[in-house]
């Protein structure tokens, strides 16, 4: 233990605290404890209990276009958190301002294409060497590569979980893509215009010509949902050159959008990229060449891109669950024995170092001139309530909360912890470190060294910390995007589309896995 602490002095103090000297331009050796890293230093690691309590986010979170880098679809139900179900709602715009479908256009089919995340290294391939390509009866080779999509939840209901995906027309105007929308928004829907029974696998199809190996046909791996061709013939193809299709503003009030959902109340959730979603209309029209009329095959792609208002609609049913009982009896004063943390707007974790312990540590600092080397809060998953193989959260977003904020003042602080804002680009700091995620229990360390040093050494406020399942989004260099927008830093995260959850040990004096502050400090021998 002594050697470990001495190494921590050398590494943590030199890198973390040393970096903060540069960042903060405060060379005060006494405050930063640099005198403790010389010969004769003594090191101490001590734990303190932490007040851990449930945070009710009211099962609501922003899921509009500005937040939804990834969309979710599906349903998952289990005993601790109950049902969580996600549908996707989006506008549909015309592919161009005034579509021209040609003479005597007739719709053959309409297809909605979703491109989910999938395991590229888990491929099953079927090859047909004697395939005849139908257009021109060309001898060819057809290769179908099948991939399982990335799923969270139950994948083997009745052998293999099937999801019945439904597509409905939306009856309400969805507004602009810049509008803020929360996940509990309700929209009216009309007739069902598409459906597919999905078995969890997507297929890449490639057809090559035998003669020269040239590509005759290629279709990307995706979920292809057949839509009602009569509906889209009457709604789009037959309405060419009408006022409804004359401009984008008219169109999104005429055809207000679609809602994609699943019929099931149990199964799994999966993610897909909303910016790559497609809605294609396949039709034929007359083509006249040298007086001869033929039927030409064409594709009209509708626009489901970034210009459209879109959001995830997330619903919950916690009836009779442990999480419902816990959220109804939150104890912010002395803490809750079990904590329920769930992504996509579910509950979070509140943490507080008790004022009495902060006062005791301040006394050590003032009287004994200790130098804080490391401060972290450790939380464990609860093996009595969460002992399963569901993927655990791999990270959290962390923000400060002022439970005593005055009227008109924000309860939650929007900037990053000082540790993250100062050290995010150094490569030597992780806000959250996770351990044993494939085991039960797993545990997490939240690094708050500089935040806690400021509380002890600079009389900074001892705010609560609130953890929510998700992570901060980063730029191409690995720097959190919110670093450039401190007043809105907490907005740049993946909370709205991260489906993981877990039950944690909160404040429980009889449990050695109770939430705790682990403080390492040095004291120079006189």
Backbone torsions as a table, in degrees:
resi	resn	phi	psi	omega
1	UNK	NA	-42.9	-179.7
2	UNK	-61.3	-44.7	-179.3
3	UNK	-64.0	-38.9	178.8
4	UNK	-60.7	-45.1	-179.7
5	UNK	-66.3	-38.3	178.0
6	UNK	-63.2	-40.9	176.9
7	UNK	-64.6	-37.5	178.0
8	UNK	-63.1	-38.4	174.3
9	UNK	-54.9	-49.7	-174.0
10	UNK	-67.2	-42.7	-174.0
11	UNK	-84.3	-57.7	-175.2
12	UNK	-63.6	-46.6	-177.0
13	UNK	-66.8	-44.3	-177.7
14	UNK	-64.9	-43.0	-175.9
15	UNK	-84.1	-58.3	-172.8
16	UNK	-71.5	-58.8	-176.6
17	UNK	-69.9	-36.6	176.6
18	UNK	-60.3	-40.4	177.6
19	UNK	-64.2	-37.3	-179.2
20	UNK	-69.9	-26.2	172.9
21	UNK	-59.5	-44.0	-178.9
22	UNK	-68.5	-42.4	-177.4
23	UNK	-66.0	-46.2	-174.5
24	UNK	-89.9	-8.9	-179.6
25	UNK	54.7	43.5	-179.8
26	UNK	-123.4	92.6	-175.6
27	UNK	-83.1	15.3	-177.6
28	UNK	-64.9	105.4	-174.1
29	UNK	-64.4	-34.7	-177.7
30	UNK	-66.1	-43.1	-179.2
31	UNK	-65.6	-40.7	-174.5
32	UNK	-88.3	-3.9	173.7
33	UNK	73.5	18.8	-175.8
34	UNK	-66.8	-21.2	179.7
35	UNK	-70.3	-13.3	-177.8
36	UNK	-85.0	-2.9	-177.4
37	UNK	-102.5	22.2	175.6
38	UNK	-105.5	177.6	178.9
39	UNK	-58.6	142.5	178.5
40	UNK	91.9	3.6	179.5
41	UNK	-73.3	145.6	172.7
42	UNK	-115.1	142.1	-179.1
43	UNK	-119.0	145.6	179.3
44	UNK	-136.1	134.9	170.9
45	UNK	-115.4	126.0	-175.4
46	UNK	-137.1	144.1	178.5
47	UNK	-108.8	148.7	178.0
48	UNK	-132.9	142.0	177.7
49	UNK	-67.3	148.3	179.3
50	UNK	-119.7	139.5	173.3
51	UNK	-78.5	114.7	179.4
52	UNK	-115.9	129.6	-177.5
53	UNK	-141.1	159.9	179.0
54	UNK	-75.4	145.4	176.7
55	UNK	-118.3	119.2	-178.8
56	UNK	-89.1	111.2	176.7
57	UNK	-91.3	11.3	177.0
58	UNK	59.3	26.7	178.3
59	UNK	49.3	43.5	-177.5
60	UNK	-145.1	140.6	179.3
61	UNK	-158.2	154.1	176.2
62	UNK	-68.5	128.1	179.2
63	UNK	-132.0	26.4	-179.9
64	UNK	-77.7	-177.8	-172.9
65	UNK	-58.0	-31.2	-179.2
66	UNK	-71.3	-21.0	-177.0
67	UNK	-104.9	-19.7	-164.7
68	UNK	-97.6	68.7	173.4
69	UNK	-63.7	-26.3	176.7
70	UNK	-137.1	136.6	179.2
71	UNK	-102.8	159.3	179.2
72	UNK	-121.7	153.4	178.1
73	UNK	-149.1	142.4	175.6
74	UNK	129.9	-169.2	179.9
75	UNK	-150.0	141.8	-179.5
76	UNK	-146.4	130.4	-179.1
77	UNK	-131.8	132.6	174.6
78	UNK	-147.5	169.9	-165.3
79	UNK	-69.8	-30.4	-174.3
80	UNK	-80.9	-40.2	-175.2
81	UNK	-110.6	-11.5	-178.8
82	UNK	79.7	-149.2	-175.9
83	UNK	-92.2	134.8	169.0
84	UNK	-128.5	122.9	-174.5
85	UNK	-131.5	137.0	-175.0
86	UNK	-128.4	131.2	174.3
87	UNK	-120.1	159.7	-178.5
88	UNK	-119.3	128.5	-178.6
89	UNK	-119.9	132.6	-179.0
90	UNK	-151.0	149.1	167.4
91	UNK	-71.6	161.4	172.8
92	UNK	-130.2	128.7	178.5
93	UNK	-114.3	164.6	177.4
94	UNK	-70.0	151.6	178.5
95	UNK	-69.1	-28.8	171.8
96	UNK	-145.1	170.9	-168.9
97	UNK	-65.7	-42.6	-179.4
98	UNK	-130.2	91.8	-176.0
99	UNK	-67.3	141.0	176.3
100	UNK	-123.8	108.9	-177.2
101	UNK	-91.5	4.9	177.3
102	UNK	82.8	-169.3	-175.5
103	UNK	-87.6	133.1	174.5
104	UNK	56.9	46.9	-178.1
105	UNK	-73.6	134.4	177.6
106	UNK	-131.6	128.6	-178.9
107	UNK	-78.8	129.5	174.7
108	UNK	-88.7	-47.9	-177.4
109	UNK	-160.6	161.9	174.1
110	UNK	-133.2	138.1	-173.9
111	UNK	-136.9	132.0	171.7
112	UNK	-97.9	132.2	-176.0
113	UNK	-118.9	121.7	174.1
114	UNK	-112.4	137.8	-177.8
115	UNK	-115.9	91.4	-177.5
116	UNK	-80.4	165.2	171.3
117	UNK	-68.6	141.6	-179.1
118	UNK	-146.0	162.2	-178.3
119	UNK	-84.7	101.2	-174.8
120	UNK	-67.8	-22.2	-178.4
121	UNK	-93.3	4.6	178.5
122	UNK	-115.8	69.5	-173.0
123	UNK	-106.3	141.2	170.7
124	UNK	-117.8	126.4	-173.3
125	UNK	-116.6	133.5	174.4
126	UNK	-121.4	126.0	-176.3
127	UNK	-117.7	132.6	174.1
128	UNK	-114.6	103.2	-177.0
129	UNK	-74.9	-17.8	-175.2
130	UNK	-110.4	29.0	-178.5
131	UNK	-72.4	141.9	174.6
132	UNK	-111.9	115.6	-180.0
133	UNK	-70.6	126.2	-169.6
134	UNK	-64.9	-33.0	-178.8
135	UNK	-79.8	96.0	-179.5
136	UNK	95.4	3.5	179.4
137	UNK	49.6	55.2	-175.4
138	UNK	-91.3	125.6	173.5
139	UNK	-60.5	131.5	-172.3
140	UNK	-154.5	176.2	173.6
141	UNK	-119.1	131.6	179.9
142	UNK	-114.3	125.9	179.1
143	UNK	-119.5	123.1	176.8
144	UNK	-112.6	116.3	178.9
145	UNK	-106.0	122.7	-176.6
146	UNK	-108.5	136.5	-178.3
147	UNK	-128.9	137.0	171.4
148	UNK	-76.7	135.5	177.7
149	UNK	-76.2	160.5	176.9
150	UNK	-74.8	125.1	-174.2
151	UNK	-125.1	150.7	170.8
152	UNK	-128.0	114.6	-179.9
153	UNK	137.7	-138.3	-176.3
154	UNK	-101.4	120.6	-175.4
155	UNK	-107.1	-3.3	-175.3
156	UNK	-133.8	54.6	172.5
157	UNK	-82.8	120.7	-176.5
158	UNK	57.1	42.7	178.5
159	UNK	94.0	-53.0	176.7
160	UNK	-147.5	126.2	-178.0
161	UNK	-68.7	125.9	175.5
162	UNK	-107.2	135.7	174.0
163	UNK	-112.2	128.3	175.5
164	UNK	-94.6	101.6	-176.6
165	UNK	-83.8	133.5	-179.7
166	UNK	-121.2	146.8	174.7
167	UNK	-124.0	124.7	178.4
168	UNK	-121.0	149.1	170.9
169	UNK	-71.3	140.9	177.1
170	UNK	-90.6	136.5	-177.6
171	UNK	-97.2	-15.2	-177.2
172	UNK	-100.8	142.8	173.8
173	UNK	-67.3	131.3	-171.8
174	UNK	-93.4	-3.4	176.0
175	UNK	81.5	-153.5	-177.6
176	UNK	-101.3	157.5	-178.8
177	UNK	-69.4	-12.7	178.1
178	UNK	-89.5	-4.7	-179.0
179	UNK	-70.5	142.0	174.8
180	UNK	-81.2	128.8	-178.4
181	UNK	-132.1	135.9	177.0
182	UNK	-99.6	158.9	-171.3
183	UNK	-67.3	-17.8	-179.7
184	UNK	-94.5	13.0	176.4
185	UNK	-65.7	137.4	179.0
186	UNK	-107.2	132.5	175.3
187	UNK	-123.5	146.1	177.2
188	UNK	-79.9	145.4	178.5
189	UNK	-125.5	155.5	178.2
190	UNK	-105.1	-135.9	-174.2
191	UNK	-69.0	154.0	172.6
192	UNK	-76.9	129.8	-175.3
193	UNK	-121.1	9.7	177.9
194	UNK	-174.3	156.5	179.6
195	UNK	-162.5	151.9	176.0
196	UNK	-157.9	135.4	170.1
197	UNK	-89.6	117.6	-171.8
198	UNK	-108.2	129.1	-176.4
199	UNK	-97.4	7.4	176.7
200	UNK	94.4	-1.5	-179.7
201	UNK	-120.1	144.5	173.9
202	UNK	-117.9	158.4	-168.1
203	UNK	-131.1	129.5	171.9
204	UNK	-97.6	127.8	-177.4
205	UNK	-117.4	131.4	179.6
206	UNK	-138.0	125.5	179.1
207	UNK	-117.9	124.5	179.8
208	UNK	-121.0	144.4	-178.8
209	UNK	-72.9	132.6	-179.1
210	UNK	-61.7	-37.0	-171.6
211	UNK	-64.7	-43.0	-175.0
212	UNK	-136.0	7.5	178.3
213	UNK	65.4	16.7	177.3
214	UNK	-73.6	153.9	-176.4
215	UNK	-82.6	120.8	176.3
216	UNK	-92.4	-31.7	-177.2
217	UNK	-157.5	140.2	175.9
218	UNK	-148.3	131.7	178.9
219	UNK	-129.0	127.6	-175.8
220	UNK	-69.4	158.6	177.7
221	UNK	-70.4	120.5	-176.0
222	UNK	-166.9	167.0	170.1
223	UNK	-90.3	120.9	-179.5
224	UNK	-109.8	114.6	-175.8
225	UNK	-105.7	113.7	178.5
226	UNK	-67.4	135.8	-178.8
227	UNK	-110.0	165.7	-177.8
228	UNK	-70.8	108.7	-176.1
229	UNK	-67.2	-33.8	178.6
230	UNK	-64.7	-42.1	178.4
231	UNK	-58.5	-49.6	-176.0
232	UNK	-75.1	-25.2	173.2
233	UNK	-64.8	-46.3	-179.1
234	UNK	-73.6	-34.0	-174.7
235	UNK	-79.9	-33.9	-172.5
236	UNK	-121.5	-64.8	-171.5
237	UNK	-58.7	-47.2	-176.7
238	UNK	-76.6	-4.9	-178.6
239	UNK	-102.7	12.0	179.0
240	UNK	-57.0	141.4	177.7
241	UNK	66.8	24.7	175.2
242	UNK	-107.8	162.2	-179.6
243	UNK	-58.9	-30.7	-178.7
244	UNK	-61.9	-29.9	-178.7
245	UNK	-105.2	13.8	-173.9
246	UNK	-75.7	-29.5	-179.8
247	UNK	-157.0	165.6	-175.0
248	UNK	-64.1	-40.6	-177.9
249	UNK	-62.0	-39.6	178.6
250	UNK	-70.9	-39.5	-173.7
251	UNK	-65.6	-43.9	-176.3
252	UNK	-74.0	-6.0	170.3
253	UNK	-98.3	-20.7	176.6
254	UNK	-84.6	-52.7	173.8
255	UNK	-112.6	99.8	-164.9
256	UNK	-78.4	-19.6	177.7
257	UNK	143.9	-170.4	-179.0
258	UNK	-133.9	155.2	173.8
259	UNK	-123.1	124.6	179.3
260	UNK	-107.0	126.7	-176.3
261	UNK	-145.4	179.0	173.6
262	UNK	-121.5	150.7	-179.4
263	UNK	-76.6	-27.2	-172.0
264	UNK	-73.4	159.2	171.8
265	UNK	-113.5	8.6	173.9
266	UNK	-154.0	153.7	-176.6
267	UNK	148.2	-114.8	-178.7
268	UNK	-150.6	165.9	174.4
269	UNK	-109.8	146.1	174.3
270	UNK	-140.2	159.2	-178.0
271	UNK	-106.7	146.4	172.7
272	UNK	-144.6	161.2	-176.9
273	UNK	-88.1	111.2	-177.3
274	UNK	-65.6	-24.6	-178.2
275	UNK	-73.5	-16.1	-179.6
276	UNK	-105.6	6.6	178.3
277	UNK	-66.5	141.2	-177.1
278	UNK	-127.4	149.2	167.6
279	UNK	-133.8	109.5	-173.3
280	UNK	-112.3	135.2	175.4
281	UNK	-106.7	121.0	179.9
282	UNK	-103.4	120.9	-174.9
283	UNK	-143.8	166.4	174.7
284	UNK	-122.3	147.3	174.0
285	UNK	-140.7	170.1	-177.8
286	UNK	-76.0	135.3	173.7
287	UNK	-126.9	123.4	-176.4
288	UNK	-108.1	121.2	177.2
289	UNK	-130.6	118.6	-179.1
290	UNK	54.3	40.0	176.8
291	UNK	80.7	-0.1	-179.8
292	UNK	-104.6	126.9	-178.7
293	UNK	-97.5	126.3	174.7
294	UNK	-125.1	166.4	178.2
295	UNK	-100.0	118.1	-176.6
296	UNK	-97.8	133.2	176.9
297	UNK	-83.1	131.1	179.6
298	UNK	-137.1	160.7	176.8
299	UNK	-126.5	130.1	175.1
300	UNK	-113.1	109.1	179.5
301	UNK	-84.0	122.8	172.4
302	UNK	-76.5	158.9	-175.7
303	UNK	-97.5	113.4	174.2
304	UNK	-117.4	30.7	-174.3
305	UNK	-85.3	-159.0	-170.9
306	UNK	-67.2	-17.4	-178.8
307	UNK	-74.5	-11.9	-175.3
308	UNK	-90.2	142.7	167.5
309	UNK	-67.1	132.6	177.7
310	UNK	-154.2	153.2	178.4
311	UNK	-162.5	162.6	171.7
312	UNK	-93.9	134.0	176.5
313	UNK	-105.2	111.3	-172.1
314	UNK	-115.0	126.9	-179.3
315	UNK	-120.6	155.2	-176.6
316	UNK	-133.4	152.4	167.3
317	UNK	-140.5	102.1	-178.0
318	UNK	-99.6	12.9	-174.4
319	UNK	-52.1	123.4	175.9
320	UNK	74.6	10.7	-176.8
321	UNK	-95.0	161.8	177.3
322	UNK	-65.2	-35.2	179.9
323	UNK	-66.1	-37.8	177.9
324	UNK	-62.2	-43.2	179.3
325	UNK	-64.4	-41.3	-178.8
326	UNK	-66.7	-40.4	-178.4
327	UNK	-71.5	-19.2	178.0
328	UNK	-85.3	-10.4	-175.3
329	UNK	-133.9	41.5	-177.7
330	UNK	-63.5	133.9	178.6
331	UNK	-117.8	96.9	-178.7
332	UNK	-78.6	-12.0	-176.6
333	UNK	-84.0	-57.7	-177.1
334	UNK	-108.7	-5.4	173.8
335	UNK	98.7	167.8	178.1
336	UNK	-112.3	142.1	-177.3
337	UNK	-67.9	-33.1	177.9
338	UNK	-127.3	141.2	-176.2
339	UNK	-119.8	137.1	-177.5
340	UNK	-115.1	115.4	-178.0
341	UNK	-119.7	128.6	-174.0
342	UNK	-145.5	135.0	179.6
343	UNK	-75.3	176.9	177.3
344	UNK	62.7	36.3	175.3
345	UNK	99.2	-3.0	177.0
346	UNK	-71.5	-174.6	-174.6
347	UNK	-68.5	162.4	179.0
348	UNK	-125.1	-166.5	-173.3
349	UNK	-122.2	126.2	173.4
350	UNK	-101.5	137.5	-177.9
351	UNK	-134.0	137.3	178.1
352	UNK	-144.8	131.8	169.9
353	UNK	-80.7	120.6	-175.6
354	UNK	-55.0	145.0	-178.2
355	UNK	-59.5	-35.4	-179.4
356	UNK	-64.8	-39.1	178.8
357	UNK	-70.8	-37.8	175.9
358	UNK	-60.6	-42.5	179.6
359	UNK	-64.0	-39.0	179.8
360	UNK	-66.0	-39.6	180.0
361	UNK	-70.9	-36.2	175.1
362	UNK	-62.0	-37.7	179.1
363	UNK	-64.7	-41.5	176.2
364	UNK	-60.8	-42.0	-179.2
365	UNK	-64.4	-44.9	-176.4
366	UNK	-74.7	-36.5	-174.9
367	UNK	-89.5	-42.4	-174.3
368	UNK	-104.8	-0.1	177.8
369	UNK	55.1	45.2	176.7
370	UNK	-70.9	156.7	175.1
371	UNK	-120.4	117.7	-178.1
372	UNK	-74.2	123.6	-179.6
373	UNK	-97.8	-39.7	-176.8
374	UNK	-151.6	140.2	173.5
375	UNK	-138.6	128.4	179.0
376	UNK	-148.8	148.8	175.5
377	UNK	-104.7	130.4	-178.2
378	UNK	-112.1	132.9	175.8
379	UNK	-129.1	145.7	-178.8
380	UNK	-116.8	147.3	168.7
381	UNK	-71.8	153.8	-175.5
382	UNK	-95.6	113.5	-175.2
383	UNK	-73.6	-17.0	178.6
384	UNK	-77.7	-25.6	-177.5
385	UNK	-114.1	-21.0	-175.0
386	UNK	-136.2	73.4	-179.6
387	UNK	-119.8	81.3	-173.3
388	UNK	-150.4	-177.2	-178.0
389	UNK	-102.6	7.2	177.1
390	UNK	-64.2	141.6	-178.2
391	UNK	-61.0	131.0	179.9
392	UNK	-86.7	158.3	174.1
393	UNK	-57.0	140.0	176.6
394	UNK	-101.8	-7.0	178.4
395	UNK	-162.9	171.4	177.0
396	UNK	-138.5	152.9	163.8
397	UNK	-92.5	144.5	-172.7
398	UNK	-128.9	127.2	176.7
399	UNK	-137.0	160.9	-179.7
400	UNK	-91.0	146.3	-177.4
401	UNK	-130.2	129.0	179.8
402	UNK	-105.1	98.3	-178.3
403	UNK	-71.6	-11.3	-179.3
404	UNK	-110.8	23.0	-177.9
405	UNK	-61.6	142.7	-179.9
406	UNK	-74.8	162.6	178.7
407	UNK	-56.2	131.4	-179.5
408	UNK	88.7	-10.8	178.4
409	UNK	-96.3	146.2	-177.7
410	UNK	-68.3	140.3	176.4
411	UNK	-77.6	-35.9	-179.0
412	UNK	-106.3	136.5	175.7
413	UNK	-85.8	138.6	-173.3
414	UNK	-94.5	-11.1	-179.2
415	UNK	-87.7	169.3	178.5
416	UNK	-73.2	160.5	165.3
417	UNK	-57.2	147.5	-177.2
418	UNK	-60.1	-31.3	178.4
419	UNK	-60.0	-46.7	-177.2
420	UNK	-71.1	-43.9	-177.6
421	UNK	-65.9	-32.2	-178.1
422	UNK	-83.8	-32.0	-168.3
423	UNK	-120.1	7.8	-173.9
424	UNK	-62.3	-29.8	-177.2
425	UNK	-97.5	5.9	-174.8
426	UNK	-86.3	-20.4	-176.9
427	UNK	79.5	5.6	-177.3
428	UNK	-116.9	6.7	-175.6
429	UNK	-135.3	135.1	171.1
430	UNK	-123.5	125.4	178.2
431	UNK	-61.6	-43.7	-179.2
432	UNK	-128.0	127.2	172.5
433	UNK	-113.8	127.8	-179.3
434	UNK	-107.4	147.7	-177.2
435	UNK	-135.9	141.6	172.7
436	UNK	58.1	43.7	-177.3
437	UNK	-66.4	-21.8	178.6
438	UNK	-92.5	5.0	-179.1
439	UNK	-119.7	172.6	174.1
440	UNK	-128.9	117.3	4.5
441	UNK	-86.5	160.1	166.0
442	UNK	-100.3	162.6	175.5
443	UNK	-144.3	162.2	-173.1
444	UNK	-135.4	139.2	173.2
445	UNK	-111.7	127.1	177.2
446	UNK	-104.7	114.2	-174.6
447	UNK	-81.0	114.7	-176.2
448	UNK	-129.0	31.8	-173.4
449	UNK	-54.2	-56.3	-175.9
450	UNK	-72.2	-34.8	176.3
451	UNK	-59.1	-45.1	-178.4
452	UNK	-74.1	-35.4	175.5
453	UNK	-59.1	-39.8	179.7
454	UNK	-65.5	-34.5	177.2
455	UNK	-65.7	-43.2	-176.2
456	UNK	-79.1	-43.4	-169.6
457	UNK	-96.6	-21.8	-174.2
458	UNK	-124.1	9.9	178.8
459	UNK	59.8	30.5	173.9
460	UNK	-66.0	155.9	-178.4
461	UNK	-65.7	140.5	178.2
462	UNK	-89.2	70.9	-179.4
463	UNK	-70.8	154.5	169.9
464	UNK	-68.5	157.0	171.4
465	UNK	-110.5	138.3	177.5
466	UNK	-119.6	124.9	179.8
467	UNK	-106.4	133.7	173.1
468	UNK	-128.2	145.0	-177.7
469	UNK	-64.2	127.7	-178.9
470	UNK	146.1	-173.0	-180.0
471	UNK	-145.6	163.3	176.0
472	UNK	-82.1	141.0	176.2
473	UNK	-79.1	145.9	-175.4
474	UNK	-124.4	160.5	176.5
475	UNK	-86.3	-175.3	-175.8
476	UNK	-63.1	-20.7	178.5
477	UNK	-93.2	1.8	178.9
478	UNK	88.5	3.9	178.9
479	UNK	-86.2	131.4	176.8
480	UNK	-53.4	132.2	-176.2
481	UNK	-61.5	-30.3	-179.7
482	UNK	-70.8	-10.1	179.5
483	UNK	-61.1	-25.5	-178.7
484	UNK	-91.4	-6.0	-179.5
485	UNK	-134.9	68.9	-172.1
486	UNK	-53.2	-36.1	-176.9
487	UNK	-71.1	-16.5	-178.8
488	UNK	-126.9	20.2	-171.0
489	UNK	-56.3	-38.2	-175.5
490	UNK	-70.3	-10.0	179.1
491	UNK	-75.5	-18.1	-173.6
492	UNK	-94.3	81.5	-176.8
493	UNK	-151.7	174.9	-176.2
494	UNK	-106.4	15.5	-174.4
495	UNK	-55.5	-39.8	-171.0
496	UNK	-69.7	-17.1	-177.7
497	UNK	-131.6	20.1	174.1
498	UNK	-100.2	112.8	-170.1
499	UNK	-87.9	-2.1	-171.1
500	UNK	-70.7	159.6	177.3
501	UNK	-156.3	165.5	176.4
502	UNK	-167.4	157.9	173.3
503	UNK	-101.4	133.7	-176.1
504	UNK	-117.7	156.4	169.8
505	UNK	-75.5	127.9	-179.9
506	UNK	-95.1	-119.9	176.2
507	UNK	-101.4	106.9	-177.4
508	UNK	-143.5	98.9	-176.0
509	UNK	-58.7	-21.4	-177.9
510	UNK	-90.7	1.0	-177.2
511	UNK	-117.5	123.1	-178.4
512	UNK	-71.0	-7.0	176.9
513	UNK	-97.5	12.6	177.7
514	UNK	-60.1	148.2	-179.7
515	UNK	-56.2	138.9	-174.3
516	UNK	-149.5	151.5	168.8
517	UNK	-92.3	129.1	175.3
518	UNK	-109.7	112.5	-175.2
519	UNK	-112.4	129.0	174.1
520	UNK	-116.4	127.4	-179.7
521	UNK	-142.6	160.4	179.1
522	UNK	-116.2	156.3	177.6
523	UNK	-144.2	124.6	-176.0
524	UNK	-76.2	134.9	174.0
525	UNK	-68.6	138.9	177.9
526	UNK	-91.6	NA	NA
